[in-house]
Amino acid sequence: MTFDVIIRRAHVVDGTGRESFVADIGVKGERIAAIGDLDATHAAQVVEAQGRYLSPGFIDVHTHDDSCAIREPEMLPKITQGVTTVIVGNCGISASPVKIVGEVPDPMNLLGERDAFFSTFEAFAEAVETAAPAVNVAALIGHTTLRAGVMDRFDRAASDEEVLAMRQSLRTALRAGAIGLSTGLAYTNARQAPAGEVKALVEVVGEEGGIYTTHMRNERERLFEAMDEAFETARHGRVPLVISHLKCADVENWGKSEHAIEKLEAAAAEQPCNCDCYPYSACSTTLDLWRVSDEFDILITWSKPHPDQGRRLLTEIATEWGVDLTEAASRLMPAGAIYHNMDETDVRRVLAHPLTMIGSDGLPSDPNPHPRLWGSFPRVIGHYCRDEGLFALPEAIRKMTSMSAARFGLTDRGVIREGAFADLTLFDFDNVKDGASFVEPTIPAVGIDWVMVNGRPAWIDGKVRHRAGRLLRREEIIE
């Protein structure tokens, strides 16, 4: 038999959690055609693994890459990490379906200006397919985006008529290929939505066979109540649940992760649910007055009225201006910030748990992004797995591949087996390392040597060779 590509003598970590094994992998067309001793076969291209590890391409379950996939289709922050599929539209923020009039509302401005948004999911899908990104894209529909499409202001609950309009818009998007609904209930323009408003939308998701992900209403002093709301909402709609970036934010809440994990385990025994986590003890989002504190560092990443203040600490800006932190933040807004508001022990506990998937939550539109945008997946392997021994390599890979594919319904992805799509990442386990830091946040990782997407070599020798990603529509995924 002749293959298009053979990867020879790789240490295969197949994504299922089992121990690695040495084998050749034969790829024909978009799929893995054979696994084993392929010495007697031939291929148009042969890749010698030379002691390196081959895994399924990583799946970034929590991204805000909606616009990046269209405007920067090489997707360098992700392909350089070995990521081959991204889930966009998280935290209630999606690029469709909405028509923006006037200023882009917070936090939708994390995706960009008005031209980053599309009036229909089909228009967004067409833009992705035309751009031909280097990685696959699967899209959630954001609750805040739905609100922006039907409401004149956000400081209230939606009316019955507005809920009906959102339900119809959501259903249309799901039938066009969106994979589910996300909420960002902690954000200013969604926090006034009562549980009933969200449940009415999640009902549609259940009817259409989608998934529900949530940036919960509170990740601080009312974390446990917010988790209960998330579980109840998903049960009501009969949908799988993913709690986004599970964390214990702010100093007074450090240490709550143990009980949070207990609650997640108890819920998972009764309903399908997981969480995702990024491997850092700092978060990044919009600058909000209610987030401001003098108990941890807050780094300003961008400011619309004061763009010169990016990459500076809020304390330094406030001192220079002769005002307190709240006043300085008020003058800077709208703005973005990195909040060093988590405890490493909590991060490690959530990251290590078997129900936790990996999501970067990076913000590609941020001019000074959190290093998680470029570094999350190599950091899991290099820092937490190899250097810290938080989990074994097969478990690290499972968290980034098969578990993610299974929860989000990405059929034939996230595993190395015959018949699966050839989304593959070859890496040097001894040397893989995240390059991005809070000082230099856009430095690519090292040790991610070769990446394949849908059977086409995508990242080789530090360059994007082919852009073979596609939009993964829900009806195609679940067939």
N, C-alpha and C positions, 0 to 999 in steps of 0.2 A: 504493500500500500504506500502511496505517496501522500505526504502531508504538505500543507502550506508552510507550517513552522513546526520545528521540534525543539523543545527545551530539554537538553540532555543532562542527566545525572543531577537533578535538583533535589534538595532536601524539601520534600513536599509537606506543607502544613495545610491540610485540605479544608480547614474552616469548621470542621465538625467538633473539634475539641480533642480528637484522638492524636496520638503521638506522631511525629513526623516520620517519613520514610523516604528512601532514595528511589527515584524513578525518572523515566523520561515521560514527557507530556507531548502528545501529538495533536496539533490543531489543524482543522480543515474548515474553511469557511469561517463562520462566526462561533463555532463550537469546539469543545474539547472532544476529539475523536478517539483517542487511545491513551491509556496510562500503563506504564510498565517498562519492559526492556524492548526498546525500539531500535536496537543497533542494526537490525537487518532491513530497516526502512530508510526512505529518503525524504527530503523536504527541500523546498525552494530556499528556505532559510533555516539555519541551525544556530541555536543560542546555547553556548556552553555555560552551565550554571557555575561550575568551578567552586563548589562548596557553599554556594549561596542558597538561601531559602526562597521557595516559591509558594505564594499563598494566593487565595482569591483576591481580586482587587478590593480595596477597602470601600465600604459604604458609609458615607458621612450622612447620618440620619438627621442632623440638625444644622441646616445651613440657611443663609440669607443670600444665596447665589442667584436669585431670580434674574436680576439684571446682568450680572457678571457672565452668565452662560450665553447671553446674547451679545453683549458689548465687548467682552474679552474672551472669545470662544476657545482660546488655547487653555484657559482655566489653569494657569500656572500655579496658583496657590494650592490647588488640589491634586493635579496630575503629578506634581513634584513630590507629593506625599505618598503616592501610590493609590490615591482615591480614584475609583473608576465610576462611581455612581453617587450623586448628591440628591438629597431630599430637600426641596426648596419650599418656601411658603410657610415657614414656622412662626411661632409666637403671635399668631393672628395677623401676620403681615404677609400678604402675597401681592404679586404684580398684576393680578387680575382676580375677579372681574370688577373693574371700577373705572369711572371717568372722573378725573380730578379737575375740579374747578377752583382756581386760586391756589393758595399755598398747600403743599402736601402736608397733611396732618401728621403730628407726632403719634406713634413712632414709625409710621410708614415712610417718613423721610430717611430712614436707615437704608432704604432701597435706592434712593436717588430723587431726582426732580420729577416733574410731571410726565416727562417723556419716557420714564421708566415703567409706566403703567399702561394696561391694556383693558379695553372695555369688555372684552369677552375672553374666556379661557381659550377658545379656538384661536383668537388672534395672538395670544401669548404662545400657544403651542406652535403656530406657524412661524413665529419669530425665532423660537428655539430651533426648529427644524431647518430653517433657512440659514441660521448662524452656524449649524453643524459643530457643536461644542466637542471638546476632546473627551468629555466624560458624559455618561448617561444622566438624565434629569428626570426625576419624578416629582410631581407638584401637589402640595396641599393648597387648600383655599383658606385664606385668613378671615377670621371673624371680624376683625377691625376693618379689613378691606370691604367686606360685605356691608358693614355699617356705613362706611364712607360712601357707598354706592346708593344708599336709600335715605340717609338721615341728614337733616340740615344742621344738627349739632349733636355732640356726643355726651353731654353732661346729664343724660337721662336714659331711662329704659326705652327701648324701641316700642312703638305702638303695635297693635295687632296687625295693622295693614303693613307696617314696615317689616315685621317678622315674616309675614307671608311673602313679601317681595324678596327678602333674603333667602327664604327657603327655596323659592323658585330659581333664583340666581345660582344658589349652591347646587341644586339638583341638575340644572343645565350643565354646570361645569363638571360635575361628577360623571354625567353621562357622556361628556366630551373627552373624558380621560383623566381628570384629576383624581387623586388617590384618597382624599379625605379632607377633614377640617382641622384647622389649628385655632387655638385661642391664645390671647395674651392678656389675661384678665387683670394683671397687676398694672397695666399701662393706663395712663390718664384717659385715653379715648375708648377704653373698653371696660374700665372698672365699674362704671355705672350700670352695666348690663347685669340684670339679675340672673340667678340660676335658671329660671324658667325660659328666658330668652335663648340661652345656650342649649338647653335641653331640646327646645323646638327645632334647632338646627341639627343637633346630633341625631335626632329621630330620622332625619333625611339621610344622614350618613349611614345609619344602620339599614335603612330600606334599600340603599344603593350598594351596600357591601364595602364601605370604606373604613377608614381608621380615624381615630380622634387623638390629637396630641394637644397638650396644654402647658403653656407657661402659666402656672397657677396664680390664683388671686393673691396669694401671699406666700413668700418664701422666708418670712421672718417670724414675728411673734405669733402669728396665727397659721403657721405652716401645717400643723396637723389638721386643723379645720379645713384648710384649702385642699389637702389631700383627700379628705372625706368627700368634699364636693366633687372633686374630679372622679373619684370612684363611683359615686352615685350617678353622676351625669352619664358616664360610659355605660353603666348598668341599665339606665333608663333607655338609652338608645340601642342597647345590645351591640356595642362596638368594642373592638380592641382599643386599649388605652396606652398612650405613652406619656409619662410625665416628663416634661422638658427640663433639662439641666437641673436635676434634683440637687438642692443645696440647702445649707443653713446660713442665711445671710445676716450680717451684722453681729458684732461682738457678743451681745447678750444672748444670742441664739446658738453660739458655738457649742457643740456637744450633742445637739438634738438628732444627729444623723442616726444614732443607734436605734432610737424609737421610730424614726422615719422609715428605716429599712424594715423594722418589724411590721409596720403598717403595710408597706408594699408587699412583703411576703404574705401577710394574711389576706390581702386583697387578691393577690395572684393565685391563691388557692381556690378562689371562688369565681374569678373572671380573668380574661386575658389582659395582662398589663405588664409593662416594663417601664424603665426610665432610661434617659440618656444622661451623659455626663461628659464634660470636657476636663482634661487633665491639668488644671490650673486652679489656684486659690484666689483668683481675681476674675470678676465678671466685666462685661463691657456692653454698654447700651447708651441710651440717651441720657443727658444730664437732667435730672429731675430734682426739684427742691426737697421732696420728701425722702430722697436717697442721701442727701448731704449729711455728713457726720464728721466730727473731728477725731474719731476713734480709729480711723484708718486712712491711708493715702488715697486721694482721688486725682487721677491724671486726666487732664483735658485732652481729648484727641482732635476735636474740631469745634469751631464756634462760628456760626454764621455772621454775627455782628462783629466779632473780634477774631478773625482767622489767624492773626499773629500769635494767639495764645495757645495754639496747639502744641502738644508735647510738653506742657508745663503743669506742675502740681497746682491744684486749686488753692492750697494754703499759700503758695508763693504769689499767686495772682492777687489774692485777697490782701496780703500784706503790702504788696506794691501799690494797690489802689487805696489802702487805708480803710477797708471795709471788712465786715465779717464774712464768713463762708457763704451764708445764704444770700447776702446781697451780691457777692461776686458771682455766684452761680446764676442769679437772676439776670445780671447784666450780660452774661455769656450766652444765655439761651436764645434760640435753639442751639444745642451743642451736644457733643458726645463725650463720654467719659469711661475710664477704666476704674473700677472700684475694687480695692484690695480688701474685700470684706468677708473673706471666708477663712476657715481654719484648715490647715493641711491634713489634720487627722480626720476631719469630716470628709474631705475630698477623697482621701485614700479609702475610707470605709465604703463610700458610695461607688467609687471607681472599681473596687475589687469585687463587688457583689455579682453573683451569677445572673441577676436580672437586668444588669446595666449594660447598655450599648454605648458606643462612642459617637459623639457628635461634636463638631468643632464650634458651632455657634459663631463662626467668624463673620466679620462685617466687611466685605470687599469694597464697599463704597466709602469706608472710613479712610481718610488720608493718612492716619496714623493708627492702624488697626492693632488690636490685641494680637499677641504672637500666636494665639490658637488658630488663627486663619491659615497660617503657613506651617504650623508645627505640631498639631495635635496628635496625628497618628504615629509619626516617628517617635514622638515623646512617650507615647504609651509603650511602644516596643523597647526603645533604647533606655529611657529613664526608669519607668515603672516596672517593666518586665525584666530586662537584662540587669540593670544596675541596682534596683531596689528589691527585686524578687517579690513584688506584690502579687504576681501570678505567673504561671508558666506560659511559655510562648504559645502552645496550642489554645489556651484559654484567652490570651490576649487577642489572637487572630479571630477566634470565635466571636468575641465581643464586637469585632469590626467587620464581620462578614456574614456568616450563616445565620446568627441570631437576628441581625438587622434585616436580612433578606426575608426570613420567615415572618417576622412581625409585620413588615410592610408589604408582604405578599409579592415579593420580587421573584417570581418563579424562575428556576434554573440559574439563579445567580447566588453569589456568596459561598459557593462550594467548588472544589475541584473534583469533578467526577465526569465520566463519559456522558456526553449529551448536554452538559451544562454550557452556558455561554462562556467563551474564552475571555473573561475579564480577569487578568492575572497581574501580580506584582512580584518582581524578583528583587530581593534585598539582601544586603550584607549584614547579618545579625550582629556581628562583632563590632561593627562601626556605625550602624544606623543611629542618627541623632537629629533632633530638631535643631535648626539653625536660628530660628527667629527668637528674639528676646524683646523685653519691654523697651529696650533702648534702640534696637534695630529689628523692628517687627516683621520685615519682609524678606529676611534671608532664607533661601530655600534649605530644606533638609539635605543631609548627606546620607549616603548608603542606600537610597532608593534608586536602583540602577537601571531597571527596565520595566516598562508597564505596557500591558496589552489591553485594548478595549474592543469588545465584539470581534475578536480574532485579528485585529489590526495592531501592529506594534505602534504604540502611541508616544512613549517617552523613552528615548534612547540617547545615551551619551550627552545628557544635559539639554536635549532639544525635543520639541514636539514634532514627531514625524508624520503622524496621521491624526485627523480629528474624526474619530469613528463613533462618537457618542450619539445618542438619540433620546428623544422624549419617550419615556416609558409610560404609556397610557394605561389606565386601570383595566380597560377591557382586554388589552393585550397581556397584561401581567397575570390576570386571573384565569386565563384560558387553560 
